[in-house]
């Protein structure tokens, strides 16, 4: 290795790793780098255990929110003024009178109307609870002291904003409450307010009674005037027509009826005479008649029989038909009867009879009656025409009579209702619609604030706000905290879990945590587990001599992991070299400082790669047996590309032949090409993940960067685990006092051990 080629300032071609060339890196993994999706983020699935763990970690934040907020709410509850409540009861009953008496809308005076009663009570409650009129009337009394006068709006501040009305179940009684800071003033305000309500209700009732009576009297006077107008018009109609009798009867109609009755009597008398004349021929004198005469007489008898049938038919029609003279059936039968009588007259005229029949007085009477009947029928027709002409005027008169009777009836009803209303209003004056029940007592005990309840509620709300903030932060935090999430999300073996290491005087060394100072601690065992995981990975894929320790971003603890892993390997008997190749942020130089203070003691890896010195010249032996260290040197004058030179590959090859384990502390992966170049020069890389620092997506990106450069990843190490760390170690957590005592006792022993190892 002494004849290494010097650094020429150009990047040498990088040969593939021997293990990759030998087929140790599976081809399927390379395809997975390109084609496999990132998959679901297991850290995004929150369980109750996550929230409980967040509460354990950030309980101080919950207290930081809860304590000031609870203090403020307690101070607010203690500073709240005392509020007193005066209580009174009132009874509201709607007046049961006919408020629309003038319109004649109610026949059942005094009967309760449930709808009107509910509406009246609701209006009064509204006036009491939301109306400013009553409150302003109360304030206008000027009897509540000068402190009220200083208020901008005392009606609203003392009454409107503090009044409460609540109905008593299934009754017309209401509980009225008024709250205030002064118990005596509150009582007096409530009394004055209820007095104003009673006074207002009484005035409203009296006003409504007066208005109703006045409206009713005006309506009554209007009806009386209308009645007089109808009566005068009726008198004028009687004088103008001259056909109207007592009670509004039609004189022409009565005359027409009487004339019709006399005509019917004459028709009956004429029919009787006709019957006598028909029966007279039945008893003739005995005389010699010829056959022709006998045939004529037989024909005459048949005609007489037919005539009698027709007369009987007319009698039947006279009793059945109302208008006998104008009925078509009567006229038809009358025509038949006249034809029969004409035929009889012809037969009688053909006979040579004696003149004894011409001198018969019955025929003369019949003729006289017929003439009189015709004259009466003519009078009846004329009277019918007159009656038809006078009928419209008479019908108008009848309408006037009906209207007059209706108005008189309404007047009587109005007078009766007015009398009943006056009696009812006098009785209601003795029972006001709003009545105050009992006395209003001055409140002695405040109703609020309930300070213990407010303080307790404030503390609960404050604690809830603190817990809610903690839970919200945990809900929004999707970083990986559980080792299983790391291995599942990256699909890599979990080499080990390192708990959070307490920074003490024993473990602090050069800015890093040195677990070898406490070899029996849980953190030291954790790095032993990491080494054991590397042994298992070597059994599966070949020996791992050179190992690159890297992380996704800076601050994940990769340098501490490389330091303590190298110490664990050395304590296991392996010849181990710790090489600091993080030229961007070299931090391991202070852990193993050089013994000499000259300039040569500050040489390191950069000087070896430049060819200034051999690697043995920059090698530092540590107090641990089998552990050597090469610092990074001063990288300020060299480019980062020096890590990709052939000189570094040759140096690693020489170191792997000289040491059993070469641990490289590499830089961060994301955004830098250093690890991609260094990973191809080593046997494997270890990805260090700080618990709770990154999301799975970030770690998957770092893994993809390494796999795209064909860097074999041996596994992942979870660093700084705080939640459920006891599940990954057999070491029990100790109280702080016990742990400090043990550290104080272990410090001298550790120093003696370090001296002996040196």
C-alpha positions, 0 to 999 in steps of 0.5 A, spaced: 500 500 500 506 504 500 506 505 492 499 507 492 498 512 485 498 519 487 491 523 486 491 526 479 485 531 480 481 526 475 475 521 477 478 514 475 473 509 472 469 505 478 469 498 477 463 494 479 464 491 486 466 484 487 460 482 490 456 485 485 460 482 479 459 475 483 452 475 483 451 477 490 446 482 488 440 479 485 437 482 479 430 482 482 432 487 487 434 491 481 428 491 477 424 493 484 428 499 484 425 501 478 418 499 477 416 497 484 411 503 487 412 506 494 406 502 497 402 505 503 405 508 508 405 504 515 406 510 519 400 513 517 396 508 520 394 511 527 392 506 533 390 508 540 397 506 542 400 511 538 396 517 541 398 514 548 405 514 546 405 521 543 401 523 550 407 520 554 412 524 550 409 530 549 405 530 556 409 537 558 406 540 552 399 538 554 401 541 561 404 547 558 397 548 555 392 546 560 396 549 566 395 557 563 389 556 560 386 552 567 389 558 571 385 563 566 379 560 567 379 559 574 381 567 575 375 568 570 370 564 575 373 567 581 372 574 578 365 573 576 360 577 580 354 574 584 348 574 580 341 574 584 334 572 581 328 575 584 322 570 582 314 572 581 308 569 579 302 572 574 296 569 572 294 571 565 286 570 563 284 573 556 277 577 557 271 573 555 267 578 551 265 579 544 271 583 541 267 584 534 260 586 537 259 591 532 260 586 526 255 581 530 260 575 529 258 572 536 252 569 538 255 565 544 257 571 549 262 570 554 264 563 552 272 562 552 275 561 546 282 557 546 285 560 541 284 567 543 286 566 550 293 563 548 294 568 543 292 573 548 297 570 553 303 570 548 302 577 547 302 579 554 308 574 555 312 577 549 310 584 551 313 582 558 320 579 556 321 582 549 318 589 549 321 595 551 315 599 553 314 596 560 321 597 561 322 604 559 315 605 563 319 602 569 325 606 568 321 613 568 319 612 575 326 615 577 325 611 584 331 606 583 337 611 585 343 614 582 346 608 579 341 607 574 341 614 572 348 613 570 347 607 565 346 609 558 340 604 557 338 602 564 331 599 561 335 594 556 341 593 561 337 591 568 330 588 565 330 586 557 337 583 557 335 579 564 328 578 564 325 570 563 318 568 563 316 560 563 309 557 563 307 553 569 305 546 566 298 546 563 296 552 566 295 559 565 300 561 570 307 564 568 313 564 573 317 571 571 324 571 573 329 577 573 336 577 575 341 582 577 347 584 581 343 587 587 338 583 590 334 589 593 334 593 586 332 586 582 326 585 587 324 592 586 325 592 579 321 586 578 315 588 582 315 595 578 315 591 572 309 586 574 305 592 576 306 596 569 304 589 566 297 589 570 296 596 569 297 596 562 293 590 561 287 593 565 288 599 561 287 595 554 281 591 557 278 598 558 279 601 552 277 595 548 270 595 552 269 602 550 271 601 543 267 595 542 261 599 545 262 605 541 262 601 535 256 597 537 252 603 538 254 606 531 252 600 528 246 600 531 244 607 529 246 605 522 241 599 522 235 603 525 237 609 520 236 603 515 230 600 517 227 607 517 229 608 510 226 601 508 219 603 512 219 610 508 220 606 501 215 601 503 210 606 504 211 610 498 210 603 494 203 602 497 201 609 495 204 608 488 201 601 486 194 601 490 194 594 489 197 592 496 193 590 502 194 589 509 200 584 510 203 586 503 197 582 500 196 583 493 189 585 492 188 583 484 191 576 486 185 575 491 180 578 486 182 573 481 182 567 486 175 569 488 173 570 480 175 564 479 171 560 484 165 564 482 166 561 475 167 554 477 161 555 481 157 557 474 160 551 470 158 546 476 151 549 475 151 549 468 153 542 468 147 540 473 142 543 468 145 539 462 144 533 466 137 534 467 136 536 460 139 529 458 135 525 462 128 528 460 128 525 453 129 518 457 121 519 459 118 521 452 110 520 451 108 514 447 107 516 440 107 512 433 114 513 430 117 511 424 123 506 423 127 512 420 125 516 427 127 510 431 134 509 428 135 516 429 133 516 436 137 510 437 143 514 434 141 520 439 141 515 445 148 513 443 150 520 442 147 522 449 151 516 452 157 519 449 156 526 451 155 524 458 161 520 458 165 526 456 161 531 461 164 526 466 171 526 464 170 534 464 168 533 471 174 529 473 179 533 469 176 539 473 178 536 480 185 534 477 187 540 473 189 546 476 188 551 470 182 548 467 180 553 462 187 553 459 189 545 459 190 542 453 186 536 455 180 540 457 180 543 451 180 537 447 174 534 451 170 540 450 171 540 442 169 533 442 163 534 447 161 540 442 161 535 436 157 530 440 152 536 442 152 539 435 150 532 432 144 531 437 142 538 435 142 536 428 138 529 430 133 533 434 132 538 428 130 533 423 125 530 427 118 534 427 117 535 434 112 539 438 114 546 440 113 544 447 121 543 448 122 550 446 118 553 452 122 549 457 125 554 462 131 550 464 134 551 457 133 558 458 136 558 465 142 554 462 143 559 456 143 565 461 148 562 465 153 560 459 152 568 457 154 570 464 160 565 464 163 568 458 162 574 461 166 572 467 171 569 464 173 575 460 173 579 466 178 574 469 183 574 463 183 582 463 184 581 471 190 576 469 193 581 465 193 587 470 196 582 475 202 580 471 203 587 469 203 589 477 207 583 479 214 586 478 212 592 483 209 587 488 215 583 488 220 589 489 215 591 495 216 584 498 223 584 498 223 591 501 218 587 507 223 581 507 229 586 508 225 590 513 224 584 517 231 582 517 234 589 519 229 589 525 231 582 527 238 584 527 237 591 531 233 586 536 239 582 536 244 588 537 240 591 543 240 584 546 248 583 545 249 590 547 246 589 554 249 582 555 256 586 553 255 591 558 253 586 564 259 582 562 264 588 562 262 590 569 263 583 571 270 583 568 272 589 571 272 586 578 277 580 575 283 583 571 286 579 566 293 579 569 294 578 576 300 577 580 300 571 585 303 572 592 309 576 594 316 577 591 321 575 596 328 579 596 333 573 593 338 571 599 343 566 595 346 568 588 344 563 583 350 564 579 356 563 578 357 556 580 365 557 581 366 550 583 363 548 577 366 553 572 373 552 575 372 544 574 369 545 567 375 550 566 380 545 568 377 539 564 377 544 558 384 546 559 386 539 559 382 537 553 385 542 549 392 540 551 390 533 550 387 535 543 393 539 541 398 533 543 393 528 539 392 533 533 400 533 532 400 526 533 395 525 527 399 530 523 405 527 524 406 521 519 414 520 521 416 512 522 417 511 530 416 503 530 421 499 527 416 494 524 414 500 520 421 501 517 422 494 515 415 493 512 416 500 508 423 499 506 422 491 505 429 490 508 432 486 514 432 490 521 439 489 523 437 492 530 434 497 534 438 502 538 434 506 544 435 513 546 442 514 549 442 518 555 447 523 554 451 523 561 459 525 563 460 517 562 457 516 555 459 523 552 465 523 548 467 528 543 460 530 541 458 523 540 455 518 545 460 512 547 457 506 549 463 502 551 464 506 557 457 503 559 458 496 556 453 493 560 447 498 558 442 497 554 445 501 548 451 497 548 447 491 547 443 494 542 450 495 538 452 488 539 445 486 536 447 490 530 453 486 529 450 480 530 445 482 524 451 483 520 453 476 521 447 473 519 447 478 513 454 475 511 452 468 512 446 469 507 450 473 502 457 473 503 462 476 508 461 483 509 468 486 511 467 493 508 461 496 511 458 503 509 454 506 515 449 512 512 443 515 513 437 519 509 439 525 512 444 528 516 442 528 524 439 521 524 445 518 528 449 515 523 456 517 526 454 515 533 452 508 530 458 507 526 462 509 532 459 504 537 458 499 531 466 499 530 467 499 538 462 493 538 466 489 533 472 490 536 470 488 543 468 482 540 475 480 537 475 483 530 480 487 528 476 493 526 478 500 523 473 506 523 474 510 517 471 517 517 469 518 509 464 524 511 468 530 508 462 534 508 461 534 516 467 530 519 465 529 526 469 523 529 476 527 529 474 529 536 472 522 539 479 519 538 484 526 538 491 525 536 496 524 541 501 529 538 499 536 537 503 538 531 501 539 524 502 532 522 497 529 527 491 533 523 493 528 517 487 524 515 484 520 509 484 526 504 492 526 505 492 519 504 488 520 497 492 526 495 498 521 496 502 525 501 502 520 506 501 513 507 495 510 511 499 508 516 501 515 518 494 517 519 492 511 523 490 512 530 490 507 535 484 507 540 484 505 548 480 499 545 484 493 543 483 491 536 480 498 534 483 503 530 481 510 527 483 514 521 480 521 521 477 525 515 483 530 515 482 537 512 477 537 506 477 544 505 482 544 499 480 538 495 473 537 492 468 532 494 469 528 487 476 525 491 471 520 494 470 516 487 477 516 485 481 509 484 486 511 490 480 510 495 478 503 492 485 501 492 485 504 499 479 500 501 482 494 498 488 494 502 484 495 508 480 489 507 486 485 507 489 488 513 483 488 518 477 484 519 472 489 519 472 496 516 467 501 518 466 507 514 462 513 516 459 516 510 455 522 509 447 523 508 444 520 502 439 524 499 441 530 495 448 528 495 452 523 490 457 521 495 454 514 498 452 512 491 459 512 489 462 509 496 457 504 496 459 501 490 466 500 493 464 496 499 461 490 501 454 492 503 451 499 506 447 500 513 441 505 513 441 508 519 434 511 521 432 515 527 425 514 530 420 519 529 424 523 524 422 521 517 416 518 513 417 512 510 416 516 503 423 519 505 426 513 507 424 509 500 427 515 496 434 514 500 433 506 499 431 507 491 438 512 490 442 506 493 439 501 489 439 505 483 447 505 484 447 498 485 449 498 492 447 492 496 444 494 503 445 489 508 439 492 513 437 498 517 438 500 524 433 504 527 436 509 532 434 513 538 427 509 539 424 512 545 417 509 544 416 502 546 423 501 547 422 496 553 419 491 548 426 491 544 431 490 550 431 485 556 434 491 560 428 494 565 428 502 565 431 505 572 429 511 576 433 517 575 436 517 582 438 509 581 441 510 574 445 516 576 448 512 582 450 506 578 453 511 573 457 514 579 459 507 581 461 505 574 465 511 572 471 509 576 471 502 573 470 504 566 476 509 567 480 503 570 478 498 564 479 504 559 486 504 562 488 497 562 485 496 554 490 502 552 
